[in-house]
Amino acid sequence: TADGMAAGLSRRHACRLILLGLLLSPLAPAQEVGHVFSDSLPQGKQGPQLVVVPAGRYLLGDHGGRGNHNERPLTPIEISQPFAIGRYEVTFNDWQQYAEATATPMPDNEGWGLSAQRPVIHVSWHQAVAYSQWLSKVTGQRYRLPTEAEWEYAARAGSTSYYWWGEQLDSPDSQPRAHCRGCATSRLIQNKTERVGQFAANAFGLYDTAGNVWEWTASRFASPFDGSEQHSASLLDQSPRVVRGGAWNSGPTYLRSSQRDMKQPQHKDYALGFRVLRELP
């Protein structure tokens, strides 16, 4: 009947409008690749700045034959879901909010000035996990340390080169690439960390994935990499953990994207920090 045809056309038209609306509607801001945001904390404070990283595939390890044996063979990795990761390494300012809320002592800052803007140091793997768990509790989101594979994926930002920016250090005095011994950074910071975000970001918008401080990952160390990633952090597990990225007191070769090292989970020192990962709903 004419009425039935009209009703059918009306339903189809409504379906098309709904579909068009879905296609044109932007993603939720927290899901947009490259989006920078932070979660609210109690008392009107903000958590660490995060950047949304896309899902994708890459080859973990040494692409050019200049790395160590534990960086080979190349291992295909699939990152099946986007995630958000610290735009910067966790700072003393970030940590202070946690310390005040939990009556946790502040780590040693070595007496370095402007420490609030520097990456937190002298924190063990266990302490980094505890900080991530606290963020999860107070924000209602899922925070943790990145796995080794997630860390390298984020640090490479689509690159396959020795460093995320290319095959050579290429770090002039006028515009150093990163903070390390031999990176041509200022003598004023030669024997200490630098404030976060002072050097160029990679293609994902992350700062200091090369140099400044080594970064804890969630993963147990295996040589060579065997794909056994550690998502659920057990504080009773005393296996060595993977650290990545090199530090202010490292030579340039330690800043390569595939560089793997390990520390005991209770280890602390003045060149070791971390950044957090936040899972997206």
C-alpha positions in Angstrom: 0.0 0.0 0.0 1.0 3.6 -0.3 1.1 4.0 3.5 3.3 0.9 3.8 5.7 2.2 1.1 5.9 5.6 2.8 6.6 4.0 6.2 9.3 1.8 4.6 10.9 4.8 2.9 10.7 6.7 6.2 12.5 4.0 8.0 15.2 3.7 5.4 15.6 7.5 5.4 16.0 7.4 9.2 18.6 4.6 9.0 20.6 6.6 6.5 20.5 9.7 8.7 21.7 7.6 11.7 24.5 6.1 9.6 25.5 9.5 8.2 25.5 10.9 11.8 27.8 8.1 12.9 30.2 8.7 10.0 30.3 12.4 10.6 30.4 12.4 14.4 34.0 12.9 15.6 35.5 10.3 17.9 35.4 10.9 21.6 38.2 13.4 22.2 40.1 10.9 24.4 40.2 8.5 21.5 41.5 10.8 18.8 45.1 9.9 17.7 47.5 12.6 18.8 45.0 14.1 21.3 46.8 15.5 24.4 44.8 15.3 27.7 45.1 14.6 31.4 42.8 13.1 33.9 41.5 15.1 36.8 42.8 14.2 40.3 41.3 15.1 43.7 41.4 18.7 44.9 41.3 20.1 41.4 44.7 18.8 40.3 45.6 17.1 37.1 47.4 13.9 36.3 50.3 13.5 33.9 49.7 14.7 30.3 49.0 11.9 28.0 49.0 11.5 24.2 46.8 9.1 22.3 48.9 6.6 20.2 47.2 4.7 17.3 46.9 1.0 16.9 49.4 -0.5 14.4 52.1 -3.0 13.6 55.8 -2.8 13.6 59.0 -4.9 13.9 60.6 -4.8 17.4 64.3 -4.8 17.5 67.5 -3.9 15.6 66.7 -3.0 12.0 70.2 -2.1 10.8 72.6 -4.6 12.4 74.2 -2.1 14.7 72.6 -3.3 17.9 73.3 -6.0 20.5 72.5 -9.7 20.0 69.5 -9.4 22.4 67.9 -6.9 19.9 67.6 -9.7 17.3 65.8 -11.3 15.6 63.2 -8.7 14.5 59.9 -9.6 16.1 56.5 -8.7 14.5 54.3 -6.8 17.0 50.7 -5.9 16.6 49.3 -3.1 18.8 45.6 -4.0 18.4 44.1 -1.0 20.3 45.0 2.6 20.6 46.4 3.7 24.0 47.4 6.9 25.8 50.9 7.2 27.1 52.8 9.9 29.0 53.7 12.9 26.9 56.6 13.3 29.2 58.4 11.2 31.8 56.6 11.4 35.2 58.0 14.5 37.0 58.7 15.3 40.6 55.6 17.5 40.4 53.5 14.5 39.3 54.9 12.4 42.1 54.4 15.0 44.8 50.6 14.8 44.3 50.8 11.1 44.9 53.2 11.6 47.9 50.9 14.1 49.6 47.8 11.9 49.0 49.4 8.7 50.3 51.9 10.0 52.9 54.7 8.6 50.8 58.1 10.1 51.1 59.5 12.1 48.2 62.4 10.5 46.3 65.9 12.1 46.4 66.1 14.8 43.8 69.9 15.1 44.2 69.5 18.8 45.1 69.0 19.7 41.4 67.1 23.0 40.9 63.7 23.2 39.3 63.3 19.5 40.2 59.5 19.8 40.0 59.9 20.0 36.2 62.5 17.3 36.0 61.7 13.6 35.7 61.3 11.8 39.0 64.3 9.7 39.8 65.4 7.3 42.6 62.1 5.3 42.2 62.1 1.5 42.0 59.9 -0.6 39.6 57.7 -1.4 42.6 57.2 2.3 43.4 56.5 3.1 39.8 53.8 0.4 39.8 52.4 1.7 43.0 52.1 5.2 41.5 50.3 3.8 38.5 47.9 1.9 40.7 47.2 5.1 42.7 46.4 6.9 39.5 44.0 4.1 38.5 42.3 4.4 41.9 41.8 8.1 42.0 40.8 8.6 38.3 38.8 5.4 37.7 40.9 4.7 34.6 43.3 1.9 33.9 46.9 3.1 34.4 50.0 0.9 34.3 53.6 0.8 33.0 53.9 0.2 29.3 55.1 -3.2 28.2 58.4 -3.3 26.4 56.7 -3.7 23.0 54.3 -0.8 23.7 57.2 1.3 24.8 59.3 0.7 21.6 56.2 1.2 19.4 55.6 4.6 21.0 59.2 5.6 21.0 59.7 4.7 17.3 56.6 6.5 16.2 56.6 4.7 12.9 60.4 4.9 12.3 62.7 1.9 11.5 65.9 3.8 12.0 68.7 3.6 14.6 67.3 6.6 16.4 63.7 7.7 16.0 64.8 10.7 14.0 67.3 8.9 11.7 70.4 6.8 11.4 72.9 9.3 12.8 73.0 11.3 16.0 72.8 14.6 14.2 72.8 16.6 17.4 74.3 20.1 16.9 75.1 22.5 19.7 72.5 24.9 18.5 69.7 22.3 18.6 70.5 19.1 20.4 68.4 16.1 19.7 68.3 14.7 23.2 70.1 14.8 26.6 73.0 12.5 26.9 76.8 12.5 27.2 77.8 13.3 23.7 74.5 14.8 22.6 75.9 18.4 22.6 73.5 19.5 25.4 74.3 22.5 27.6 77.1 22.2 30.2 74.6 23.5 32.8 72.9 20.1 32.7 75.9 18.0 31.9 75.8 16.1 35.2 72.1 16.0 35.9 68.7 15.5 34.3 67.0 18.2 32.2 63.5 19.5 32.6 61.0 17.4 30.6 60.0 18.6 27.1 63.1 20.6 26.2 64.0 18.7 23.0 62.0 17.8 19.9 59.1 15.4 20.2 58.8 12.3 18.0 56.1 11.8 15.4 53.6 10.7 18.0 54.2 13.8 20.1 56.2 12.1 22.9 59.2 13.8 24.5 62.4 12.3 25.9 62.0 8.8 24.6 65.7 9.0 23.9 67.9 10.2 26.8 67.2 12.2 30.0 66.3 9.1 32.1 66.0 5.4 31.6 62.4 4.3 31.8 60.9 1.3 33.6 58.6 -1.0 31.6 56.2 -3.6 32.9 58.0 -6.4 31.1 60.3 -9.0 32.5 63.7 -9.1 30.7 64.2 -12.0 28.3 67.2 -12.4 26.0 66.4 -12.4 23.2 62.9 -10.8 23.4 60.4 -13.7 23.6 57.1 -11.9 23.5 56.2 -12.7 27.1 54.9 -9.3 28.2 53.9 -8.5 31.7 50.7 -6.6 32.0 49.6 -7.5 35.5 52.4 -6.3 37.7 53.0 -8.6 40.7 54.9 -6.9 43.5 56.1 -10.4 44.6 57.9 -11.1 41.3 61.5 -10.2 41.7 62.5 -10.9 38.0 64.7 -8.2 36.3 62.6 -5.7 34.4 63.3 -4.1 31.1 64.4 -0.4 31.0 64.5 1.6 27.8 65.6 4.9 26.3 69.0 5.7 27.7 69.7 8.6 30.0 71.6 11.8 30.6 74.7 9.9 31.6 74.5 7.5 28.7 76.5 7.6 25.5 74.6 8.3 22.2 74.4 4.6 21.2 72.3 3.9 24.3 69.6 6.2 22.9 68.8 3.9 19.9 65.2 2.8 19.7 66.0 -0.9 20.0 68.4 -0.6 23.0 67.3 -3.0 25.8 68.7 -3.1 29.3 67.5 -4.5 32.6 67.4 -3.6 36.3 66.3 -5.5 39.4 62.8 -4.2 40.4 64.1 -2.8 43.7 66.8 -0.8 42.0 66.9 3.0 42.2 69.3 5.5 40.9 69.7 9.1 39.6 69.2 8.2 35.9 66.1 6.0 36.1 62.5 7.1 35.9 59.4 6.1 34.0 56.3 7.2 32.1 52.8 5.8 32.4 50.4 4.2 30.0 46.6 4.6 30.2 44.4 2.1 28.5 41.5 3.6 26.5 37.9 2.3 27.0 
